[in-house]
Amino acid sequence: MELLQLRYFYESAKTENFAKTAEKYMVPTTSVSASVRRLEKELDVKLFDRLSNRIILNAQGRKLFLSLKNIFGELDQTVTELSIKEKDTRRIKIYARQEIGQINTIVRNFLLSHPNVLFEIRDDFTIKRPEDFDIMIDCDPYTPDGFETFLYFPMRKCLKVSSDSPLAHQKLQLNQLKNQPFITMGEKDFAHQFLVEKCRQAGFAPNFTIICNDTKSMEIFLQAGIVIGYGGLRAFQNAGVSNLEVVDLNIQYNIYAHFKKSANYGNVEIFINYLREEYEKQLKYVKTPIVNPLQIK
């Protein structure tokens, strides 16, 4: 069994067409067909059902195809990384206007398999020049000039409270919280804006007694039981913090990744592809439909 045999089969399985594979590899169609037949003989299984004028991938073929899809994906990525290792030493510049904690986690996981890539991450809301960055993470779907955009993550959040609070494990209406103290990540945080708007609709302004600048600080204050906060459904998963069930509050919006078209090569392209893969994984956990961000003026 040779790598080229597997390549011929894999490409033919994608299109169910030997001629297109032959065109891609610039060989006669008979070479591709014969190579696949030798592979079938070595495996002692039929991978295609052959009709008079076409081929159809069968169950055994699909099983091999799915295995090769993962293998060739990792192999091609590694080859790409090796080929650019000495050429692309750029620092990947990320402007995280939203979900800085999640971005830090994504980068940390990415570095496990790409330890030589360098990053510069900023979360300063006063930055006026997104073109100085390779990637911008934001809930605003507007694509800046020179950028392309894809949906990075459909975000869903809820209110959080100490597990010892009498509010925990109750079904509540939002206006029942009008006299409670809140903690926030600041007025520029989109979840803060969303919460303020929902509270306004419920007839009150939330009393923000603590403003913090990171999720760890919010977790500590929540554990202390002195404020109500907010976070992703699975955020602060520990024995000291619980989700509040507020039946008339549904905090959900989209997070978008905007990337500079001129920078989309080398290590930046690899990271962007990684972001896309993470989005596909996260969809398994987010069961709510995709929604547009709440535009708050």
ROSEBA-756080 format. One record per residue (C-alpha): x, y, z. Coordinates in nm, 4 decimals, padded with zeros to 6 digits, always signed. Last residue first. Layout:
<nodes>
+----------+----------+----------+
:       c1 :       c2 :       c3 :
+----------+----------+----------+
:        X :        Y :        Z :
...
+----------+----------+----------+
</nodes>
This chain:
<nodes>
+----------+----------+----------+
:       c1 :       c2 :       c3 :
+----------+----------+----------+
: -02.7348 : +05.2901 : +02.0487 :
: -02.7733 : +04.9232 : +02.1267 :
: -02.7764 : +04.6835 : +01.8318 :
: -02.8644 : +04.3455 : +01.9766 :
: -02.6405 : +04.1036 : +01.7894 :
: -02.7990 : +03.8856 : +01.5201 :
: -02.9080 : +03.5386 : +01.6187 :
: -02.7916 : +03.1871 : +01.5358 :
: -03.0366 : +02.9345 : +01.6747 :
: -02.9924 : +02.7947 : +02.0270 :
: -02.8364 : +02.4507 : +02.0739 :
: -02.4862 : +02.5676 : +02.1586 :
: -02.2825 : +02.2677 : +02.2695 :
: -02.2305 : +02.0923 : +01.9346 :
: -02.1852 : +02.4324 : +01.7696 :
: -01.8678 : +02.4707 : +01.9758 :
: -01.6867 : +02.2084 : +01.7676 :
: -01.7649 : +02.3820 : +01.4374 :
: -01.6486 : +02.7140 : +01.5821 :
: -01.3244 : +02.5516 : +01.6999 :
: -01.2558 : +02.4362 : +01.3428 :
: -01.3060 : +02.7905 : +01.2121 :
: -01.0698 : +02.9272 : +01.4765 :
: -00.8077 : +02.6683 : +01.3741 :
: -00.8428 : +02.7777 : +01.0122 :
: -00.7750 : +03.1339 : +01.1278 :
: -00.4700 : +03.0108 : +01.3199 :
: -00.3241 : +02.8350 : +01.0149 :
: -00.3919 : +03.1402 : +00.7976 :
: -00.2096 : +03.3637 : +01.0455 :
: +00.0848 : +03.1214 : +01.0579 :
: +00.1411 : +03.1388 : +00.6854 :
: -00.1152 : +03.3354 : +00.4858 :
: -00.4121 : +03.5614 : +00.5543 :
: -00.2314 : +03.8909 : +00.6194 :
: -00.3572 : +04.0714 : +00.3049 :
: -00.7148 : +03.9618 : +00.3739 :
: -00.7183 : +04.1053 : +00.7262 :
: -00.9358 : +03.8902 : +00.9489 :
: -01.2716 : +03.9635 : +01.1113 :
: -01.3908 : +03.6942 : +01.3550 :
: -01.7496 : +03.7334 : +01.4680 :
: -01.9233 : +03.6679 : +01.8011 :
: -02.2985 : +03.6282 : +01.7780 :
: -02.5620 : +03.7067 : +02.0378 :
: -02.7527 : +03.5499 : +02.3225 :
: -02.8656 : +03.6767 : +02.6613 :
: -03.2133 : +03.5350 : +02.7267 :
: -03.3854 : +03.6920 : +03.0248 :
: -03.7582 : +03.6363 : +03.0896 :
: -03.7270 : +03.3044 : +03.2751 :
: -03.4383 : +03.4044 : +03.4971 :
: -03.2787 : +03.0787 : +03.6116 :
: -02.9603 : +03.1896 : +03.7850 :
: -02.6536 : +02.9806 : +03.7089 :
: -02.4536 : +02.8665 : +04.0104 :
: -02.1140 : +02.9561 : +04.1606 :
: -01.9221 : +02.8028 : +04.4539 :
: -01.8944 : +02.4388 : +04.3549 :
: -01.7160 : +02.5142 : +04.0290 :
: -01.8027 : +02.5767 : +03.6670 :
: -01.7281 : +02.9472 : +03.6469 :
: -01.8404 : +02.9588 : +03.2828 :
: -02.0495 : +02.6761 : +03.1355 :
: -02.3530 : +02.8868 : +03.0455 :
: -02.1311 : +03.1795 : +02.9539 :
: -02.1046 : +03.4629 : +03.2024 :
: -02.2944 : +03.7090 : +03.4164 :
: -02.2711 : +03.8591 : +03.7637 :
: -02.4845 : +03.8980 : +04.0745 :
: -02.3045 : +04.0434 : +04.3758 :
: -02.1931 : +03.9827 : +04.7365 :
: -02.1786 : +03.6037 : +04.7483 :
: -01.8015 : +03.5696 : +04.7919 :
: -01.8003 : +03.3141 : +04.5110 :
: -01.9391 : +03.5785 : +04.2786 :
: -01.6660 : +03.8240 : +04.3786 :
: -01.3979 : +03.5626 : +04.3090 :
: -01.5512 : +03.4672 : +03.9723 :
: -01.5677 : +03.8302 : +03.8637 :
: -01.1997 : +03.8723 : +03.9472 :
: -01.1181 : +03.5672 : +03.7356 :
: -01.3266 : +03.7038 : +03.4479 :
: -01.1166 : +04.0168 : +03.4086 :
: -01.1463 : +04.3945 : +03.4290 :
: -01.3786 : +04.4476 : +03.7219 :
: -01.6582 : +04.6969 : +03.7887 :
: -01.8382 : +04.6438 : +04.1189 :
: -02.1567 : +04.8059 : +04.2535 :
: -02.3559 : +04.7869 : +03.9297 :
: -02.7165 : +04.8610 : +04.0314 :
: -02.9280 : +04.7516 : +03.7354 :
: -03.1663 : +05.0152 : +03.5957 :
: -03.5361 : +04.9305 : +03.6300 :
: -03.8586 : +04.8721 : +03.4363 :
: -03.8215 : +04.5267 : +03.2780 :
: -03.7340 : +04.6885 : +02.9424 :
: -03.4596 : +04.8811 : +03.1214 :
: -03.3367 : +04.5517 : +03.2697 :
: -03.3162 : +04.4025 : +02.9196 :
: -03.1210 : +04.7033 : +02.7907 :
: -02.8786 : +04.6980 : +03.0833 :
: -02.8233 : +04.3232 : +03.0397 :
: -02.7435 : +04.3564 : +02.6674 :
: -02.5052 : +04.6443 : +02.7311 :
: -02.3230 : +04.4440 : +02.9986 :
: -02.3126 : +04.1389 : +02.7687 :
: -02.1540 : +04.3646 : +02.5051 :
: -01.8697 : +04.4807 : +02.7285 :
: -01.8025 : +04.8490 : +02.6628 :
: -01.9844 : +04.9532 : +02.9805 :
: -01.7560 : +04.7512 : +03.2041 :
: -01.6858 : +04.3909 : +03.3050 :
: -01.9853 : +04.4049 : +03.5363 :
: -02.0886 : +04.3140 : +03.8922 :
: -02.4450 : +04.3520 : +04.0153 :
: -02.6109 : +04.4485 : +04.3453 :
: -02.9770 : +04.3398 : +04.3901 :
: -03.2711 : +04.5766 : +04.4271 :
: -03.4052 : +04.5231 : +04.0734 :
: -03.3552 : +04.1456 : +04.0871 :
: -03.7245 : +04.0521 : +04.1063 :
: -03.7674 : +04.2568 : +03.7857 :
: -03.5891 : +03.9795 : +03.5933 :
: -03.8489 : +03.7169 : +03.6833 :
: -03.7145 : +03.4244 : +03.8793 :
: -03.7223 : +03.0444 : +03.8877 :
: -03.5194 : +02.9454 : +04.1921 :
: -03.2071 : +02.7288 : +04.2196 :
: -02.9929 : +03.0123 : +04.3553 :
: -03.1680 : +03.3262 : +04.4774 :
: -03.1166 : +03.2287 : +04.8425 :
: -02.7431 : +03.2685 : +04.7726 :
: -02.5172 : +02.9837 : +04.8808 :
: -02.4447 : +02.8806 : +04.5211 :
: -02.3087 : +03.2303 : +04.4663 :
: -02.4720 : +03.3963 : +04.1665 :
: -02.4514 : +03.3974 : +03.7897 :
: -02.6746 : +03.5510 : +03.5217 :
: -02.6845 : +03.3860 : +03.1815 :
: -02.4875 : +03.3800 : +02.8600 :
: -02.5227 : +03.2443 : +02.5056 :
: -02.2666 : +03.3154 : +02.2379 :
: -02.2895 : +03.1973 : +01.8779 :
: -01.9181 : +03.1649 : +01.7892 :
: -01.6803 : +03.2624 : +01.5124 :
: -01.9129 : +03.3702 : +01.2334 :
: -01.6901 : +03.4662 : +00.9442 :
: -01.5592 : +03.7996 : +00.8230 :
: -01.3161 : +03.9294 : +00.5615 :
: -01.1061 : +04.2420 : +00.6055 :
: -00.9663 : +04.5175 : +00.3803 :
: -01.2305 : +04.7680 : +00.4889 :
: -01.3910 : +04.6649 : +00.8185 :
: -01.6648 : +04.3976 : +00.8102 :
: -01.9727 : +04.4911 : +01.0128 :
: -02.0939 : +04.1866 : +01.2111 :
: -02.0398 : +04.3667 : +01.5455 :
: -01.9971 : +04.1051 : +01.8198 :
: -01.6187 : +04.1411 : +01.7958 :
: -01.2942 : +03.9473 : +01.7498 :
: -01.0408 : +04.1275 : +01.5268 :
: -00.7633 : +03.9436 : +01.3434 :
: -00.4455 : +04.0615 : +01.1691 :
: -00.4243 : +04.3919 : +01.3553 :
: -00.3107 : +04.7448 : +01.2606 :
: -00.6091 : +04.7648 : +01.0248 :
: -00.8308 : +04.7753 : +01.3342 :
: -00.7222 : +05.1392 : +01.3844 :
: -00.9314 : +05.3206 : +01.6458 :
: -00.8231 : +05.1431 : +01.9644 :
: -01.0162 : +05.2846 : +02.2616 :
: -01.1745 : +04.9489 : +02.3515 :
: -00.8353 : +04.8088 : +02.4593 :
: -00.8518 : +04.4297 : +02.4442 :
: -00.5126 : +04.3615 : +02.2864 :
: -00.3478 : +04.0298 : +02.2024 :
: +00.0021 : +03.9965 : +02.0531 :
: +00.0875 : +03.6398 : +01.9604 :
: +00.3974 : +03.4351 : +01.8776 :
: +00.3982 : +03.0966 : +01.7011 :
: +00.6776 : +02.8605 : +01.8052 :
: +00.4633 : +02.6343 : +02.0250 :
: +00.2225 : +02.5313 : +01.7481 :
: +00.0599 : +02.2106 : +01.8812 :
: +00.0161 : +02.3213 : +02.2431 :
: +00.0136 : +02.6825 : +02.1224 :
: -00.3372 : +02.6378 : +01.9802 :
: -00.4706 : +02.5379 : +02.3219 :
: -00.3301 : +02.8541 : +02.4811 :
: -00.4594 : +03.0676 : +02.1938 :
: -00.8118 : +02.9270 : +02.2314 :
: -00.8056 : +02.9821 : +02.6088 :
: -00.6874 : +03.3418 : +02.5666 :
: -00.9612 : +03.3985 : +02.3093 :
: -01.2220 : +03.2690 : +02.5535 :
: -01.1075 : +03.5106 : +02.8227 :
: -01.0983 : +03.8028 : +02.5794 :
: -01.4641 : +03.7439 : +02.4925 :
: -01.5226 : +04.0739 : +02.3088 :
: -01.3136 : +04.3545 : +02.1577 :
: -01.0274 : +04.1095 : +02.1080 :
: -00.7759 : +04.2766 : +01.8730 :
: -00.5399 : +03.9993 : +01.7676 :
: -00.1911 : +04.0420 : +01.6237 :
: -00.0176 : +03.7222 : +01.5139 :
: +00.3572 : +03.7850 : +01.5516 :
: +00.5203 : +03.7185 : +01.2193 :
: +00.7960 : +03.4574 : +01.1885 :
: +00.6856 : +03.3267 : +00.8515 :
: +00.9631 : +03.2003 : +00.6262 :
: +01.1566 : +02.9530 : +00.8416 :
: +00.8521 : +02.7604 : +00.9560 :
: +00.6642 : +02.8101 : +00.6292 :
: +00.7291 : +02.4675 : +00.4755 :
: +00.7105 : +02.2860 : +00.8070 :
: +00.3730 : +02.4415 : +00.8866 :
: +00.2334 : +02.3475 : +00.5474 :
: +00.3603 : +01.9900 : +00.5795 :
: +00.2024 : +01.9672 : +00.9235 :
: -00.1312 : +02.0975 : +00.7954 :
: -00.1246 : +01.8539 : +00.5037 :
: -00.0570 : +01.5609 : +00.7367 :
: -00.3280 : +01.6604 : +00.9851 :
: -00.5900 : +01.6904 : +00.7115 :
: -00.4549 : +01.3818 : +00.5353 :
: -00.5115 : +01.1709 : +00.8461 :
: -00.8545 : +01.3120 : +00.9293 :
: -00.9874 : +01.2725 : +00.5737 :
: -00.8091 : +00.9371 : +00.5435 :
: -01.0281 : +00.7892 : +00.8169 :
: -01.3440 : +00.9308 : +00.6623 :
: -01.2460 : +00.7934 : +00.3193 :
: -01.1695 : +00.4452 : +00.4547 :
: -01.5156 : +00.4173 : +00.6117 :
: -01.6808 : +00.5695 : +00.3058 :
: -01.5115 : +00.3118 : +00.0814 :
: -01.6361 : +00.0225 : +00.2910 :
: -01.9913 : +00.1627 : +00.2726 :
: -01.9802 : +00.2220 : -00.1035 :
: -01.8451 : +00.5156 : -00.3077 :
: -02.0214 : +00.5251 : -00.6442 :
: -01.8399 : +00.5046 : -00.9792 :
: -01.9760 : +00.6186 : -01.3138 :
: -02.0558 : +00.5245 : -01.6752 :
: -02.1430 : +00.1549 : -01.6763 :
: -02.1666 : +00.1250 : -01.3005 :
: -01.8850 : +00.0526 : -01.0573 :
: -01.9585 : +00.0271 : -00.6852 :
: -01.6516 : +00.1672 : -00.5162 :
: -01.4334 : +00.0544 : -00.2252 :
: -01.4466 : -00.3201 : -00.2935 :
: -01.2642 : -00.5194 : -00.0293 :
: -00.9572 : -00.7467 : -00.0167 :
: -00.7429 : -00.4647 : +00.1240 :
: -00.4572 : -00.5425 : -00.1162 :
: -00.7019 : -00.6056 : -00.4004 :
: -00.8891 : -00.2840 : -00.3320 :
: -00.5606 : -00.0929 : -00.3357 :
: -00.4642 : -00.2562 : -00.6653 :
: -00.8027 : -00.1519 : -00.8072 :
: -00.7435 : +00.2046 : -00.6889 :
: -00.4080 : +00.2159 : -00.8693 :
: -00.5622 : +00.0738 : -01.1876 :
: -00.8338 : +00.3415 : -01.1914 :
: -00.5838 : +00.6216 : -01.1292 :
: -00.3476 : +00.4989 : -01.3988 :
: -00.6369 : +00.4462 : -01.6436 :
: -00.7360 : +00.8098 : -01.5978 :
: -00.3979 : +00.9113 : -01.7359 :
: -00.1806 : +01.1316 : -01.5121 :
: -00.1801 : +01.5067 : -01.4441 :
: -00.2423 : +01.4723 : -01.0671 :
: -00.5488 : +01.6979 : -01.0731 :
: -00.6633 : +01.5736 : -01.4150 :
: -00.6325 : +01.2106 : -01.3068 :
: -00.8392 : +01.2856 : -00.9964 :
: -01.1050 : +01.4512 : -01.2132 :
: -01.1082 : +01.1474 : -01.4454 :
: -01.1466 : +00.8997 : -01.1589 :
: -01.4788 : +01.0509 : -01.0500 :
: -01.6713 : +00.9913 : -00.7299 :
: -01.5815 : +01.3520 : -00.6446 :
: -01.4524 : +01.3127 : -00.2895 :
: -01.3913 : +00.9379 : -00.3326 :
: -01.1658 : +01.0014 : -00.6329 :
: -00.9494 : +01.2398 : -00.4293 :
: -00.9178 : +00.9865 : -00.1465 :
: -00.8539 : +00.6888 : -00.3767 :
: -00.5775 : +00.8654 : -00.5673 :
: -00.4233 : +00.9884 : -00.2419 :
: -00.4372 : +00.6386 : -00.0921 :
: -00.2594 : +00.4952 : -00.3945 :
: -00.0046 : +00.7775 : -00.3768 :
: +00.0700 : +00.6892 : -00.0134 :
: +00.1495 : +00.3321 : -00.1092 :
: +00.0000 : +00.0000 : +00.0000 :
+----------+----------+----------+
</nodes>
